[in-house]
């Protein structure tokens, strides 16, 4: 990836995760959100695959929302219901406009979700997603090469769970990874893995989830509202996101800065000066 392509990718990725955060913020009370990633040929830099499911609803009941992060020869960020990315719609320009909520309203409509008249207080998972988006937005403006990735990786009709989940709950993670390797309980494993999102320097190749964890990373556990900071494969600190949010005057900026500093302490020079 060239320097210019990396700079564009950082903007596209930050915008995609802001959409995830805003959709979750609107619907966390009524919908379970499943997040995974995949790498179709039409989006070399990967896709986020989202499923919003009503309580107890089967995963096949609603089409997935795909947020394509682009890649040569097409560097645009696009969204689509289903998997036909070539007919996707640009999501970056609307989210950078004066009225980004218009795009989120449009996605609500296409997903069959009812746009709430007012926002409820953020759940722990929503605060975690908002923090991820804020870190990426900061990094995009700073032109730093950082990536965010869900724990579940779609692969050739099946899936894998990234091994960095070991940093959070080694015993449960080992059990779920074993289930995936045996090809059993796929939906349960996918649902479980959806609670984890990691951020790390983009020099780590996240398309090979079976490899060891990168040298510096932050693992967000959505279900518990925590972020685990790690270096050299070892856990350094676990932070309760809501406590940090309240302590900083109901703002995530200080925590986002701390996560960024932890990642950049092992990161190379900025990707674009």
C-alpha positions in Angstrom: 0.0 0.0 0.0 1.5 3.4 -1.0 1.6 6.3 1.3 -1.3 8.0 -0.5 -3.4 4.8 -0.4 -2.7 4.4 3.3 -3.9 7.9 4.0 -7.1 7.3 2.0 -7.6 4.0 3.8 -7.3 5.6 7.2 -10.2 8.0 6.4 -12.4 5.3 4.9 -11.8 3.0 7.9 -12.5 5.7 10.5 -15.7 6.7 8.7 -16.8 3.0 8.5 -16.4 2.5 12.3 -18.2 5.8 13.0 -21.2 4.3 11.0 -21.0 1.1 13.1 -20.9 3.2 16.3 -23.9 5.4 15.3 -26.0 2.4 14.2 -25.3 0.6 17.4 -26.0 3.8 19.4 -29.5 3.9 17.8 -30.4 0.3 18.1 -28.5 -1.3 21.0 -31.6 -1.6 23.2 -33.6 -3.7 20.7 -30.9 -5.3 18.4 -28.0 -7.6 18.9 -25.1 -6.5 16.7 -22.7 -9.1 15.2 -19.5 -7.8 13.6 -17.0 -9.8 11.5 -14.5 -9.1 8.8 -13.8 -10.6 5.4 -11.6 -9.9 2.4 -13.5 -10.3 -0.9 -11.4 -9.6 -4.1 -13.5 -6.5 -4.8 -12.3 -4.9 -1.5 -8.6 -5.6 -1.1 -8.4 -3.7 2.2 -11.2 -5.7 3.7 -14.9 -5.4 4.7 -16.8 -5.0 7.9 -19.8 -7.4 7.9 -22.6 -6.3 10.2 -25.8 -8.2 11.2 -28.5 -6.5 13.4 -30.7 -9.1 14.9 -33.7 -8.7 17.1 -33.6 -10.6 20.4 -33.7 -14.3 19.5 -33.8 -13.6 15.8 -32.0 -16.1 13.5 -28.9 -14.7 11.7 -30.5 -15.5 8.3 -33.5 -13.3 9.1 -31.9 -10.1 7.9 -29.5 -9.3 5.1 -26.0 -8.3 6.3 -24.7 -4.8 5.9 -21.2 -4.7 4.3 -18.9 -1.7 4.6 -16.1 -2.1 2.0 -12.8 -0.4 2.9 -11.7 -0.4 -0.7 -8.3 -1.1 -2.3 -6.7 -1.0 -5.8 -8.1 -0.4 -8.3 -11.1 1.1 -6.4 -10.2 3.1 -3.3 -13.7 4.2 -2.4 -15.5 3.2 0.7 -18.9 1.6 -0.2 -21.8 0.0 1.6 -24.2 -2.6 0.4 -26.9 -4.9 1.7 -25.9 -8.5 0.8 -22.6 -9.1 -1.0 -22.8 -7.4 -4.4 -20.1 -4.8 -3.7 -19.8 -3.6 -7.3 -23.2 -2.0 -6.8 -22.3 -0.5 -3.5 -23.0 3.1 -2.4 -20.3 5.6 -1.3 -20.5 6.1 2.5 -17.4 8.4 3.0 -18.6 11.6 1.3 -22.0 11.6 3.1 -20.4 11.0 6.5 -18.0 13.9 5.9 -20.9 16.3 4.9 -22.7 18.7 7.1 -25.5 16.2 7.7 -24.0 12.7 8.3 -27.1 11.5 10.0 -28.8 11.4 6.6 -26.7 8.4 5.5 -27.4 6.6 8.8 -31.1 7.2 8.3 -30.8 5.8 4.8 -29.1 2.6 6.1 -31.8 2.3 8.8 -34.4 2.3 6.2 -32.7 -0.2 3.9 -32.1 -2.6 6.9 -35.7 -2.3 8.0 -34.8 -0.7 11.3 -36.9 2.0 12.9 -34.9 5.3 13.4 -35.5 6.3 17.1 -36.9 9.8 17.8 -34.3 10.3 20.5 -31.1 8.5 21.6 -31.0 6.4 24.7 -28.0 6.5 27.1 -25.1 4.6 25.6 -24.7 1.0 26.7 -21.2 -0.3 27.6 -20.9 -1.8 24.1 -21.9 1.4 22.4 -19.3 3.4 24.5 -16.6 0.9 23.4 -17.6 1.3 19.7 -17.7 5.1 20.0 -14.2 4.9 21.5 -12.9 2.8 18.6 -14.3 5.3 16.1 -12.8 8.2 18.0 -9.3 6.6 18.1 -9.5 5.9 14.3 -10.7 9.5 13.6 -7.7 10.9 15.6 -5.3 8.5 13.8 -6.8 9.4 10.4 -6.2 13.1 10.9 -2.7 12.3 12.2 -2.0 10.1 9.2 -1.0 7.1 11.3 -1.3 3.5 10.1 -3.6 1.8 12.6 -6.3 -0.8 11.9 -9.3 -2.0 13.7 -10.5 -5.6 13.2 -13.3 -7.8 14.7 -12.3 -11.1 16.2 -14.3 -13.2 13.7 -12.8 -13.5 10.2 -15.0 -14.9 7.4 -12.9 -17.3 5.3 -14.0 -19.4 2.3 -17.6 -20.0 3.5 -16.4 -20.7 7.1 -14.6 -18.6 9.6 -11.7 -18.2 12.1 -11.3 -16.5 15.4 -8.2 -14.3 15.7 -5.8 -15.7 18.3 -5.4 -12.3 20.0 -8.7 -13.0 21.9 -6.4 -15.1 24.2 -5.4 -11.8 25.8 -8.9 -11.5 27.3 -10.2 -14.9 28.3 -7.7 -17.6 27.3 -9.8 -20.5 28.6 -13.0 -19.6 26.7 -11.0 -18.5 23.6 -9.2 -21.8 23.3 -12.6 -23.6 23.5 -14.1 -21.4 20.8 -11.1 -21.7 18.5 -11.3 -25.5 18.9 -14.9 -25.4 17.9 -14.1 -23.4 14.8 -11.4 -25.8 13.8 -13.8 -28.7 14.1 -16.4 -26.9 12.1 -19.0 -27.1 14.8 -21.2 -24.4 16.5 -20.2 -21.8 13.9 -23.1 -19.3 14.7 -22.4 -19.5 18.5 -18.7 -18.9 17.9 -19.5 -16.0 15.6 -21.8 -14.5 18.1 -19.3 -14.9 20.9 -16.4 -13.5 18.9 -18.5 -10.4 18.0 -17.8 -8.9 21.4 -14.1 -8.4 20.6 -12.5 -5.8 18.4 -8.7 -5.2 18.3 -6.7 -2.2 17.1 -3.0 -2.5 16.1 -0.4 -1.0 13.8 -1.3 -1.7 10.2 2.1 -3.3 9.6 0.5 -6.5 11.1 -1.2 -8.6 8.4 -4.6 -9.3 9.8 -5.6 -11.4 6.9 -3.7 -14.3 8.6 -5.6 -14.6 11.8 -3.9 -17.8 12.9 -0.6 -15.9 13.4 0.6 -14.5 16.7 -0.7 -11.2 17.9 1.1 -8.0 16.9 3.6 -6.4 19.2 1.2 -3.6 20.4 -2.5 -3.7 20.4 -5.7 -2.7 22.2 -8.5 -5.3 22.5 -12.0 -3.9 23.1 -14.4 -6.2 24.8 -17.8 -4.8 23.9 -19.9 -7.0 26.2 -18.0 -5.8 29.3 -17.2 -2.3 28.2 -13.5 -2.7 28.7 -10.3 -2.2 26.7 -7.2 -4.4 27.2 -3.9 -2.7 26.4 -1.2 -5.2 25.5 2.5 -5.1 24.3 4.7 -8.0 23.2 1.8 -10.4 23.5 1.2 -9.7 27.2 -1.6 -7.8 28.9 -0.4 -4.4 30.3 -3.6 -2.8 31.6 -7.4 -3.2 31.5 -9.5 -0.1 31.5 -13.2 0.2 32.3 -14.5 2.5 29.5 -17.5 3.9 31.3 -15.5 4.8 34.4 -13.0 6.6 32.2 -15.8 8.3 30.3 -17.5 9.6 33.4 -14.2 10.7 35.0 -13.4 12.8 32.0 -16.7 14.7 32.0 -18.6 12.2 29.9 -16.0 12.5 27.1 -14.0 9.7 25.5 -11.2 11.9 24.2 -8.8 11.3 27.0 -9.2 7.5 26.8 -8.9 7.6 23.0 -5.7 9.5 23.4 -4.3 6.9 25.8 -5.2 4.1 23.5 -3.5 5.9 20.6 -0.4 6.5 22.6 -0.2 2.9 23.6 -0.4 1.8 20.0 2.0 4.4 18.7 4.6 3.6 21.2 5.3 0.6 19.0 4.3 2.1 15.7 6.6 3.4 13.0 6.7 6.9 11.7 3.6 8.6 10.4 2.4 7.2 7.0 2.1 10.7 5.5 3.9 13.9 6.5 
